[in-house]
Amino acid sequence: MSRVNPDELPGSMVVLGLLIENPDATVREIGQLVRKRFVRARFAQSTAHSALPRLAERRGRKIPCTERTYEAPSSDRYSSDDRYQATKHGIKVFRAWMYDLQEDGETVGQPSLREATLGRIELARIQDVPRLIKMARTEAAVSADLYAAASLQLRNHLARHRGDPLDFDRKTREVLLYVEPAHWSERAERYRDIANRLEDIKQEAEAAGVKFAGA
């Protein structure tokens, strides 16, 4: 199955948030947390290694969001054993991203929908429809697989992991375990509807004399 196009989740904000949780952590430690806590996002192995030094840069009017607190002995400019902490500005930037519900110029209450498939449909011409149908079917199949996996994960979690009833941070982070099955089920149905509607358009176009490549 192809990879599902996720909603935008900046790797830099993930790294910055984890560093705020774990001040003075090494690049290696933050990288391990990225892979453990954000498995579905499939960030590159080098996400923390590239993001932390970049967030520490001061260029022009740019204020650093992180600062290196320990430079490990290394022949490289940056090491996985370097330690960083978030600056006051970095904490401000992260909180602004964490709690900002709209972009400049957007209507309050209007969510950002930036899935790649939606952009392709908006920019498509009639000759693109067969390819869009295939892509929509693939997205539906991937979402169905993720629904099955999320349902199993939730069942296993409920069966074996009760945890501290007063650990509200953990309960907050477990919210996705409870809502993901419904999300992927609805997403699969949505993309099936998209594919079916595109199929109808293709048939209408063929009846009107439109020829598709490879048909």
C-alpha positions in Angstrom: 0.0 0.0 0.0 1.1 3.6 -0.7 1.7 6.0 2.1 -1.3 8.1 3.2 -0.7 11.8 2.7 -0.9 13.1 6.3 -2.2 16.6 7.3 0.8 18.9 7.7 2.8 18.2 10.8 6.0 20.2 10.8 9.0 18.1 12.0 10.5 21.2 13.5 7.5 21.7 15.8 7.6 18.0 16.8 11.3 18.3 17.7 10.8 21.6 19.5 7.9 20.3 21.5 9.8 17.2 22.6 12.8 19.3 23.5 10.6 21.5 25.7 9.4 18.3 27.4 13.0 17.0 27.7 15.3 20.0 28.3 19.0 19.4 27.7 18.4 16.2 25.8 20.8 14.9 23.2 20.0 14.9 19.5 20.0 11.1 19.6 17.5 11.1 22.5 15.1 13.5 20.7 15.4 11.4 17.5 14.4 8.3 19.4 11.4 10.1 20.9 10.3 11.3 17.4 10.4 7.7 16.1 8.6 6.3 19.2 5.9 9.0 19.7 5.2 9.8 16.1 5.4 6.4 14.4 2.5 7.1 11.9 4.1 10.4 10.7 7.1 8.4 9.4 9.6 11.2 9.9 13.0 10.7 8.4 15.7 9.3 10.7 17.6 12.5 10.4 14.7 14.8 11.5 16.1 15.7 14.9 19.7 15.9 13.6 18.7 18.4 11.0 16.0 20.3 12.9 17.8 21.1 16.2 20.9 22.9 14.6 18.6 24.7 12.2 16.4 25.9 15.0 19.5 27.2 16.8 20.6 29.3 13.8 20.6 33.1 14.0 20.3 34.7 10.6 19.3 38.3 10.1 16.3 39.0 12.3 15.7 35.4 13.0 15.8 34.6 16.7 17.0 31.1 17.6 14.4 28.7 19.0 17.0 26.3 20.5 20.5 26.6 21.8 23.3 24.0 22.1 24.2 23.5 25.7 26.9 20.9 25.1 29.1 20.2 22.1 30.2 16.6 22.0 33.8 15.9 20.7 33.4 15.1 17.1 35.0 15.6 13.7 31.6 16.7 12.4 30.1 20.1 12.9 27.1 18.6 14.7 27.0 15.4 16.7 24.1 13.2 17.8 25.5 13.5 21.3 25.2 17.3 21.3 22.7 18.6 23.8 20.1 21.3 23.3 17.5 23.2 25.1 14.6 25.5 23.9 15.1 29.2 24.2 12.3 31.5 25.6 11.6 32.5 22.0 11.4 28.8 21.0 8.9 28.1 23.7 6.9 31.1 22.5 7.0 29.9 18.9 5.9 26.4 19.9 3.0 27.6 22.0 1.9 29.9 19.2 1.9 26.9 16.8 0.3 24.6 19.4 -2.6 26.9 20.1 -3.1 28.9 16.9 -6.4 27.8 15.3 -6.2 29.8 12.1 -3.7 31.1 9.6 -3.4 34.8 8.6 -6.4 35.7 6.4 -8.3 32.5 7.1 -11.9 32.5 8.4 -12.3 31.6 12.0 -13.7 28.0 12.3 -12.5 27.0 8.8 -10.2 24.1 9.0 -7.1 23.7 6.9 -7.5 20.9 4.4 -4.2 20.3 2.7 -4.3 16.6 1.6 -2.4 16.2 -1.6 -5.4 14.4 -3.3 -7.6 17.4 -2.7 -5.1 19.6 -4.4 -4.7 17.3 -7.4 -8.5 17.2 -7.9 -8.7 21.0 -7.8 -5.9 21.3 -10.4 -7.1 18.3 -12.6 -8.3 18.2 -16.1 -10.6 15.6 -17.6 -7.7 13.5 -18.9 -6.4 13.2 -15.3 -9.6 11.5 -14.1 -8.5 7.8 -14.6 -5.3 8.4 -12.6 -7.3 10.3 -9.9 -9.7 7.3 -9.6 -6.8 4.9 -9.1 -5.3 7.3 -6.4 -8.6 7.6 -4.6 -9.1 3.8 -4.6 -5.6 3.4 -3.2 -6.2 6.0 -0.4 -9.5 4.2 0.5 -7.7 0.9 0.7 -4.9 2.3 2.8 -7.4 4.0 5.1 -9.3 0.7 5.5 -6.0 -1.1 6.5 -5.3 1.7 9.0 -8.9 1.3 10.4 -8.2 -2.4 11.0 -4.9 -1.7 12.6 -6.2 1.1 14.8 -9.2 -1.0 16.0 -6.9 -3.9 16.9 -4.5 -1.5 18.8 -7.5 -0.1 20.8 -8.8 -3.5 21.6 -5.3 -4.6 22.8 -4.9 -1.4 24.8 -8.2 -1.8 26.6 -7.5 -5.5 27.3 -4.1 -5.1 28.9 -3.3 -1.5 29.8 -5.3 0.3 32.5 -2.5 2.5 33.8 -2.7 5.1 36.6 -6.3 6.4 36.7 -4.9 9.8 37.7 -2.3 10.1 34.9 -4.2 12.7 32.9 -1.2 13.5 30.6 -1.2 9.8 29.5 -5.0 9.9 29.1 -4.8 13.0 26.9 -2.2 11.4 24.7 -4.3 8.2 24.4 -7.2 10.2 22.9 -6.1 9.2 19.4 -6.4 5.5 20.3 -10.1 6.0 20.9 -10.9 8.2 17.9 -8.6 6.8 15.2 -10.7 3.8 14.2 -13.7 6.2 13.4 -11.3 8.6 11.6 -9.9 6.0 9.3 -13.3 4.4 8.7 -14.8 7.7 7.6 -11.7 8.5 5.5 -12.0 5.2 3.7 -15.7 5.9 2.9 -14.9 9.4 1.8 -12.3 8.3 -0.7 -14.6 5.6 -2.0 -17.2 8.3 -2.6 -14.6 10.4 -4.4 -13.6 7.4 -6.6 -17.3 6.6 -7.4 -18.1 10.2 -8.3 -15.0 10.3 -10.6 -16.1 7.1 -12.2 -19.5 8.7 -13.0 -17.7 11.7 -14.5 -15.5 9.4 -16.6 -18.5 7.5 -17.9 -20.3 10.8 -18.7 -17.3 12.1 -20.6 -16.9 8.9 -22.6 -20.6 9.0 -23.5 -19.9 12.6 -24.8 -17.0 11.4 -27.0 -14.0 12.0 -24.7 -11.2 9.5 -25.4 -8.9 8.6 -22.5 -5.3 7.5 -23.0 -4.9 3.7 -22.7 -8.7 3.2 -23.0 
